[in-house]
Amino acid sequence: MQKILLCCAAGMSTSMLVKKMQKAADLKGTAVEIKAVGLEEFTTELPHYDCCLLGPQIKYKLKDFKVLADELHKPITVINSMDYGMMNGEKILNETLALLNA
C-alpha cells in the first residue's frame, strides 16, 4: 500500500482533494492511504508516508521541506495549481503513483 501525504496551509482544502484521490484509487483498485495535514504537522508526519505533495499555496516551502524529504529518501513535489483548483483527484493520483514508481 502506497502512503501519500498532502500538505497545505491548514489541511482544509487538501482534505477535499484527499476524498477525490481516494475515490479515484478505489475505482482503479489501487490500495493507497492518503492524509492531509497543515504545515506545522509536516515534520512529524512525513516519516510515516512514502511521499509528500504540497498544495500550490505553499510551494514557497518546497525548498525547506525538501531537505527533510531528501534525508528520508522520500519524493516531494508541488501539486499542479490547475489540477488542484479543478480538484482533479484522478490526475493527481496518477502522477503521484508515477512519481513513487519512478
N, CA, C and O of each residue as an XYZ file, in Angstrom:
408
protein
N       0.840     -1.192      0.000
C       0.000      0.000      0.000
C       0.879      1.247      0.000
O       1.798      1.380      0.808
N       0.576      2.154     -0.922
C       1.298      3.423     -1.004
C       0.662      4.409     -0.013
O      -0.560      4.501      0.103
N       1.523      5.136      0.690
C       1.036      6.123      1.659
C       1.436      7.512      1.179
O       2.620      7.811      1.025
N       0.436      8.355      0.945
C       0.640      9.678      0.354
C       0.228     10.756      1.353
O      -0.876     10.725      1.896
N       1.122     11.701      1.586
C       0.844     12.824      2.483
C       0.622     14.082      1.658
O       1.435     14.414      0.795
N      -0.465     14.775      1.918
C      -0.729     16.072      1.299
C      -0.570     17.128      2.373
O      -1.027     16.952      3.502
N       0.073     18.216      2.024
C       0.318     19.274      2.993
C      -0.080     20.614      2.398
O       0.318     20.947      1.281
N      -0.866     21.382      3.142
C      -1.221     22.736      2.699
C      -1.186     23.655      3.919
O      -0.738     23.255      4.993
N      -1.649     24.858      3.749
C      -1.552     25.839      4.824
C      -2.200     25.341      6.114
O      -1.600     25.430      7.185
N      -3.422     24.818      6.016
C      -4.100     24.351      7.222
C      -4.626     22.925      7.103
O      -5.118     22.366      8.083
N      -4.527     22.334      5.921
C      -5.017     20.969      5.737
C      -6.481     20.902      5.347
O      -7.035     19.812      5.209
N      -7.117     22.055      5.167
C      -8.554     22.058      4.874
C      -8.840     21.802      3.396
O      -9.583     20.876      3.072
N      -8.278     22.590      2.505
C      -8.584     22.419      1.085
C      -8.068     21.087      0.563
O      -8.686     20.485     -0.316
N      -6.950     20.623      1.092
C      -6.431     19.339      0.634
C      -7.283     18.181      1.142
O      -7.238     17.094      0.567
N      -8.055     18.387      2.197
C      -8.941     17.325      2.680
C      -9.966     16.948      1.617
O     -10.307     15.774      1.467
N     -10.460     17.948      0.874
C     -11.394     17.672     -0.216
C     -10.688     16.886     -1.322
O     -11.262     15.970     -1.910
N      -9.456     17.251     -1.590
C      -8.693     16.568     -2.628
C      -8.400     15.123     -2.234
O      -8.405     14.236     -3.087
N      -8.148     14.884     -0.963
C      -7.911     13.523     -0.472
C      -9.100     12.631     -0.836
O      -8.913     11.507     -1.301
N     -10.320     13.129     -0.626
C     -11.518     12.345     -0.932
C     -11.582     12.004     -2.419
O     -11.915     10.879     -2.792
N     -11.258     12.987     -3.266
C     -11.293     12.753     -4.721
C     -10.214     11.754     -5.138
O     -10.456     10.890     -5.980
N      -9.028     11.873     -4.550
C      -7.942     10.942     -4.868
C      -8.278      9.538     -4.391
O      -8.017      8.561     -5.093
N      -8.860      9.432     -3.193
C      -9.215      8.126     -2.642
C     -10.284      7.458     -3.503
O     -10.236      6.251     -3.740
N     -11.250      8.252     -3.971
C     -12.308      7.712     -4.832
C     -11.696      7.178     -6.129
O     -12.064      6.099     -6.593
N     -10.758      7.936     -6.713
C     -10.094      7.500     -7.952
C      -9.307      6.216     -7.707
O      -9.310      5.316     -8.547
N      -8.636      6.130     -6.567
C      -7.865      4.925     -6.229
C      -8.790      3.728     -6.055
O      -8.483      2.631     -6.521
N      -9.912      3.934     -5.393
C     -10.874      2.849     -5.178
C     -11.415      2.329     -6.508
O     -11.568      1.122     -6.690
N     -11.703      3.243     -7.434
C     -12.212      2.847     -8.751
C     -11.178      2.053     -9.537
O     -11.527      1.168    -10.317
N      -9.896      2.375     -9.329
C      -8.810      1.670    -10.026
C      -8.414      0.379     -9.308
O      -7.693     -0.450     -9.864
N      -8.882      0.215     -8.088
C      -8.481     -0.940     -7.307
C      -7.068     -0.807     -6.767
O      -6.381     -1.802     -6.538
N      -6.643      0.433     -6.568
C      -5.300      0.727     -6.063
C      -5.361      0.980     -4.559
O      -6.146      1.805     -4.092
N      -4.534      0.268     -3.812
C      -4.517      0.437     -2.360
C      -3.616      1.606     -1.980
O      -2.399      1.545     -2.158
N      -4.215      2.658     -1.461
C      -3.456      3.821     -1.008
C      -4.025      4.312      0.315
O      -5.192      4.096      0.641
N      -3.162      4.976      1.059
C      -3.594      5.692      2.254
C      -3.181      7.128      2.017
O      -2.010      7.409      1.759
N      -4.141      8.041      2.105
C      -3.866      9.447      1.815
C      -4.319     10.281      3.006
O      -5.418     10.095      3.527
N      -3.466     11.194      3.426
C      -3.796     12.053      4.567
C      -3.421     13.488      4.249
O      -2.399     13.744      3.611
N      -4.248     14.420      4.694
C      -3.971     15.848      4.535
C      -3.629     16.449      5.888
O      -4.312     16.211      6.885
N      -2.558     17.234      5.902
C      -2.143     17.907      7.136
C      -1.785     19.355      6.847
O      -1.606     19.750      5.695
N      -1.683     20.133      7.905
C      -1.242     21.514      7.795
C       0.280     21.586      7.882
O       0.941     20.612      8.243
N       0.815     22.732      7.551
C       2.264     22.972      7.566
C       2.965     22.494      8.831
O       4.030     21.880      8.774
N       2.347     22.787      9.972
C       3.001     22.506     11.254
C       3.133     21.008     11.529
O       3.901     20.613     12.407
N       2.399     20.167     10.794
C       2.465     18.722     11.021
C       3.426     18.010     10.069
O       3.665     16.812     10.215
N       3.971     18.731      9.107
C       4.820     18.117      8.074
C       5.958     17.282      8.665
O       6.120     16.113      8.314
N       6.732     17.873      9.548
C       7.927     17.210     10.089
C       7.598     15.922     10.833
O       8.324     14.936     10.710
N       6.516     15.918     11.599
C       6.176     14.717     12.370
C       5.487     13.656     11.519
O       5.597     12.467     11.821
N       4.785     14.053     10.470
C       4.028     13.091      9.655
C       4.830     12.477      8.514
O       4.624     11.308      8.186
N       5.741     13.236      7.898
C       6.450     12.745      6.714
C       7.121     11.381      6.892
O       7.049     10.560      5.977
N       7.772     11.100      8.030
C       8.431      9.793      8.163
C       7.495      8.591      8.004
O       7.957      7.483      7.734
N       6.198      8.799      8.168
C       5.235      7.705      8.093
C       4.627      7.516      6.704
O       3.770      6.653      6.512
N       5.071      8.327      5.732
C       4.490      8.295      4.390
C       5.570      8.056      3.339
O       6.760      8.247      3.589
N       5.117      7.630      2.143
C       6.053      7.326      1.053
C       6.440      8.554      0.248
O       7.503      8.580     -0.372
N       5.582      9.578      0.253
C       5.874     10.807     -0.489
C       5.007     11.927      0.064
O       4.112     11.700      0.878
N       5.291     13.135     -0.394
C       4.505     14.293      0.040
C       4.184     15.181     -1.148
O       5.034     15.441     -1.999
N       2.944     15.639     -1.190
C       2.501     16.608     -2.184
C       2.156     17.896     -1.448
O       1.427     17.886     -0.456
N       2.691     19.002     -1.951
C       2.395     20.301     -1.340
C       1.314     21.012     -2.137
O       1.317     20.993     -3.367
N       0.391     21.638     -1.422
C      -0.610     22.468     -2.089
C       0.084     23.648     -2.747
O       1.086     24.140     -2.228
N      -0.434     24.116     -3.890
C       0.219     25.218     -4.616
C       0.389     26.479     -3.778
O       1.313     27.258     -4.015
N      -0.493     26.690     -2.797
C      -0.417     27.897     -1.976
C       0.793     27.910     -1.041
O       1.134     28.953     -0.482
N       1.445     26.753     -0.867
C       2.643     26.722     -0.014
C       3.876     26.242     -0.788
O       4.812     25.701     -0.200
N       3.869     26.443     -2.108
C       5.026     25.999     -2.899
C       6.318     26.684     -2.446
O       7.412     26.170     -2.682
N       6.191     27.828     -1.806
C       7.375     28.526     -1.286
C       8.099     27.705     -0.209
O       9.257     27.989      0.099
N       7.436     26.692      0.367
C       8.048     25.846      1.404
C       8.808     24.656      0.813
O       9.477     23.929      1.548
N       8.715     24.449     -0.496
C       9.321     23.268     -1.109
C      10.805     23.152     -0.787
O      11.274     22.074     -0.422
N      11.548     24.242     -0.917
C      12.998     24.187     -0.671
C      13.296     23.737      0.763
O      14.154     22.882      0.979
N      12.593     24.308      1.735
C      12.801     23.946      3.142
C      12.390     22.495      3.409
O      13.122     21.743      4.054
N      11.221     22.114      2.912
C      10.695     20.776      3.167
C      11.492     19.694      2.436
O      11.567     18.556      2.898
N      12.086     20.055      1.293
C      12.834     19.081      0.508
C      14.062     18.578      1.261
O      14.497     17.447      1.047
N      14.618     19.399      2.130
C      15.782     18.989      2.921
C      15.440     17.739      3.745
O      16.165     16.744      3.709
N      14.341     17.804      4.479
C      13.927     16.652      5.288
C      13.508     15.480      4.397
O      13.856     14.332      4.672
N      12.765     15.771      3.338
C      12.310     14.711      2.431
C      13.505     13.969      1.830
O      13.490     12.742      1.732
N      14.535     14.710      1.432
C      15.736     14.079      0.863
C      16.450     13.216      1.907
O      16.934     12.128      1.594
N      16.512     13.702      3.137
C      17.148     12.918      4.214
C      16.431     11.586      4.408
O      17.060     10.572      4.712
N      15.115     11.597      4.231
C      14.300     10.403      4.434
C      14.110      9.606      3.132
O      13.437      8.576      3.118
N      14.713     10.101      2.044
C      14.597      9.461      0.723
C      13.143      9.351      0.279
O      12.694      8.309     -0.199
N      12.418     10.464      0.453
C      11.006     10.498      0.070
C      10.791     11.588     -0.972
O      11.204     12.730     -0.768
N      10.145     11.246     -2.089
C       9.879     12.282     -3.095
C       8.886     13.321     -2.570
O       7.969     13.009     -1.810
N       9.099     14.554     -2.997
C       8.198     15.651     -2.623
C       8.033     16.540     -3.842
O       8.996     16.802     -4.562
N       6.823     16.999     -4.070
C       6.557     17.869     -5.209
C       5.367     18.767     -4.892
O       4.651     18.551     -3.915
N       5.170     19.774     -5.733
C       4.041     20.690     -5.583
C       2.947     20.250     -6.557
O       3.227     19.952     -7.718
N       1.725     20.212     -6.088
C       0.595     19.846     -6.938
C       0.387     20.938     -7.980
O       0.414     22.126     -7.660
N       0.180     20.530     -9.216
C      -0.115     21.471    -10.301
C      -1.323     22.326     -9.904
O      -2.366     21.795     -9.522
N      -1.176     23.641     -9.997
C      -2.230     24.525     -9.494
C      -3.541     24.385    -10.269
O      -4.613     24.539     -9.684
N      -3.478     24.098    -11.563
C      -4.701     23.909    -12.345
C      -5.433     22.645    -11.870
O      -6.644     22.666    -11.651
N      -4.683     21.545    -11.714
C      -5.295     20.297    -11.245
C      -5.845     20.459     -9.833
O      -6.898     19.916     -9.500
N      -5.119     21.215     -9.004
C      -5.551     21.464     -7.630
C      -6.862     22.249     -7.630
O      -7.817     21.895     -6.939
N      -6.884     23.315     -8.416
C      -8.080     24.161     -8.493
C      -9.297     23.412     -8.999
O     -10.418     23.663     -8.556
N      -9.074     22.486     -9.936
C     -10.164     21.692    -10.508
C     -10.473     20.472     -9.629
O     -11.424     19.735     -9.892
N      -9.648     20.264     -8.567
C      -9.800     19.093     -7.694
C      -9.786     17.808     -8.527
O     -10.620     16.921     -8.343
N      -8.816     17.729     -9.450
C      -8.692     16.578    -10.339
C      -7.957     15.452     -9.614
O      -6.774     15.209     -9.854
N      -8.667     14.780     -8.736
C      -8.077     13.736     -7.902
C      -7.463     12.605     -8.692
O      -6.418     12.077     -8.309
N      -8.101     12.219     -9.799
C      -7.592     11.102    -10.593
C      -6.235     11.434    -11.219
O      -5.308     10.626    -11.162
N      -6.121     12.623    -11.817
C      -4.857     13.009    -12.454
C      -3.741     13.142    -11.413
O      -2.620     12.684    -11.633
N      -4.054     13.766    -10.293
C      -3.050     13.957     -9.241
C      -2.621     12.600     -8.679
O      -1.438     12.383     -8.417
N      -3.574     11.691     -8.494
C      -3.240     10.348     -8.021
C      -2.329      9.638     -9.018
O      -1.318      9.054     -8.626
N      -2.676      9.683    -10.297
C      -1.873      9.005    -11.315
C      -0.451      9.558    -11.360
O       0.511      8.796    -11.466
N      -0.316     10.887    -11.279
C       1.012     11.499    -11.288
C       1.810     11.113    -10.036
O       3.024     10.916    -10.096
N       1.116     11.010     -8.918
C       1.780     10.621     -7.665
C       2.255      9.193     -7.721
O       3.375      8.900     -7.303
N       1.428      8.293     -8.230
C       1.829      6.889     -8.354
C       3.008      6.747     -9.311
O       3.897      5.927     -9.083
N       3.020      7.543    -10.382
C       4.149      7.528    -11.315
C       5.418      8.022    -10.610
O       6.499      7.475    -10.828
N       5.290      9.049     -9.771
C       6.410      9.589     -9.009
C       6.971      8.516     -8.066
O       8.186      8.367     -7.938
N       6.092      7.790     -7.423
C       6.519      6.753     -6.485
C       7.170      5.570     -7.180
O       8.024      4.902     -6.597
N       6.782      5.306     -8.405
C       7.310      4.165     -9.128
C       8.465      4.523    -10.052
O       8.951      3.681    -10.807
N       8.906      5.796     -9.987
C       9.993      6.248    -10.868
C      11.327      5.646    -10.446
O      12.352      5.916    -11.073
